[in-house]
Amino acid sequence: MRFLLTLAVIANLALLAYGQGFFGPPPAEAGRTPRPLSQHNQQTLSLGAPIPPVVTP
């Protein structure tokens, strides 16, 4: 009985890893173009000062 439980857990972990893309692109990404690795037009991106947190009494 322990063997069946262990086998079920291993099968579930393998399917989770496959679905998340640990063995390559996930099945949900089939046919899509890959995500760009960098931001387009990086020179136009500007960062401002961080917004201070709001403290409520």
ZAGUDO-437268 format. One line per 4 residues: their letters; for each residue x, y, z of C-alpha. Coordinates in Angstrom, 3 decimals. Layout:
residues N
a = X,Y,Z; ...
END
This chain:
residues 57
mrfl = 0.000,0.000,0.000; 2.871,2.377,0.775; 4.302,1.604,-2.632; 1.125,2.772,-4.376
ltla = 1.008,5.965,-2.324; 4.667,6.682,-3.055; 4.108,5.982,-6.743; 1.111,8.350,-6.823
vian = 3.091,11.128,-5.107; 6.016,10.724,-7.504; 3.659,10.756,-10.500; 1.971,13.926,-9.224
lall = 5.321,15.646,-8.689; 6.461,14.641,-12.177; 3.274,16.017,-13.748; 3.610,19.243,-11.765
aygq = 7.209,19.654,-12.922; 6.181,18.981,-16.536; 3.316,21.474,-16.354; 5.515,24.161,-14.818
gffg = 8.144,23.760,-17.528; 11.018,22.185,-15.611; 11.660,19.817,-18.549; 11.392,22.481,-21.249
pppa = 8.671,24.906,-22.321; 5.382,24.220,-20.531; 2.548,22.770,-22.619; 0.528,25.972,-22.196
eagr = 3.260,27.901,-24.035; 3.101,25.733,-27.174; 2.792,27.865,-30.303; 3.569,31.146,-28.563
tprp = 6.544,33.350,-29.223; 9.049,33.323,-26.372; 9.028,36.192,-23.910; 11.580,38.914,-24.634
lsqh = 14.557,38.795,-22.307; 15.006,42.546,-22.146; 12.846,45.636,-22.188; 12.435,47.270,-25.590
nqqt = 13.611,50.892,-25.792; 15.512,50.743,-22.522; 16.782,54.282,-22.956; 13.232,55.688,-22.701
lslg = 12.530,54.001,-19.371; 12.917,56.344,-16.404; 12.640,55.509,-12.734; 11.466,58.001,-10.153
apip = 12.010,58.178,-6.425; 10.256,55.499,-4.382; 6.929,56.442,-2.833; 7.177,56.644,0.965
pvvt = 4.848,54.303,2.869; 1.663,55.789,4.300; 1.541,55.595,8.085; -1.938,55.646,9.603
p = -2.333,56.289,13.334
END
